[in-house]
């Protein structure tokens, strides 16, 4: 029977960061197992994030920007980020580099297998893959399939779909010092749609189309490329995917010895779709909990205010995506870059929150706030079913 001090299931960003942090900290010199599905190499898209402090993997970013551009009908705004930086990592490089870093680490075992189930226990959990089984004092499960979360009464459950093209042009087309964070010059009918452009050089960039709404209807990236960049550019690679944008519940603790991490642990920000910085912060919190308490479960929540504001934005997004597009344009036009990022990062103070709120189109967001509060009150006042007998 094979026993480990920790088992990490899945080697995406959450699994990789956790394995690396555990071996750097509380599991140094102990036995750590990483179990990754053989087919996992199929998903290697880019990951972007912003931060005003050093984070794990900053050194792996292929670009770091102090300004970003936001574009919309009649608006072209260059936003200074102050001490913040916007970075991007190629997913394939991330996986390959971190895996290389981990190879040879004392105590690490890496196995490729498709996990069939995780069985919780009093003093350890059991990870099962076919005829194989491994026992761990703690199991960190990063597996997630779209829809695995719980959609509670009153929750908003949307999707973010993205489709990206890596472009190489025969002439300079891009400003390597100014990525386009949002280009909202697209139809905003049943979905919020935008593109972002992350330049790697004057002739190379990732052009990504994003759609946020009830289903996966991405913008027509090829048409945008042909219209704005010409028909002589070369597409060197394509990527895509679908992620949740939801106020549904992602149960973190899956047993006495099992913790959900990454997307499975609800680390995607519901109102923006960004996850990497939140995953890295969650990794640090897990390690700190193990060191302080001997268990990984003492983790900070998002706070009621941020959950409420996420729900309000998703309410408006579900009903009036054009209002959300106007809201994002106003957000960057009437606030400093650091204030916007503090707000999106859930680190804003009262003055920041008020300033952001006053800069948005007031009616659709106020209406969504009132409707959500009324719905919450009505659900709490709803009579509970009588108990049998």
Buried (B, 14 or more C-beta within 10 A) or exposed (E): EBEBBBBBBBBBBBBBBBBBBBBEBBBEEBBBBBBBBEEBEEEBBBBBBBBBEEBBBBEBBEBEBBBBBBBBEEBEBEBEBBEBBBBBBBBBBBBEBBBEBBEEBEBBBBBBBEBEEBBBBEEBBBBBBEEEBBBBBBBBBBBBEEEBBEBEEEBBBBBBBBBBBBBBBEEEBBBBEBBBBBBBBBEBEBBBBBBBBBBBEEBBBBBBBBBBBEEBBBBEBBEBBEEBBEEEBEEEBEBBEBBBBBBBEBEBBBBBBBBBBBBBBBBBBBBBBBBBBBBBBBBBBBBBBBEEEEBBEEBEEBEEEBBBBBBBBBBBBBBBBBBBBBBBBBBBEBBBBBBBBBBBBBEBEEEBBEBBBEBBBEEBBEBBBEEBEEBEEEEEEEEEEEEEE
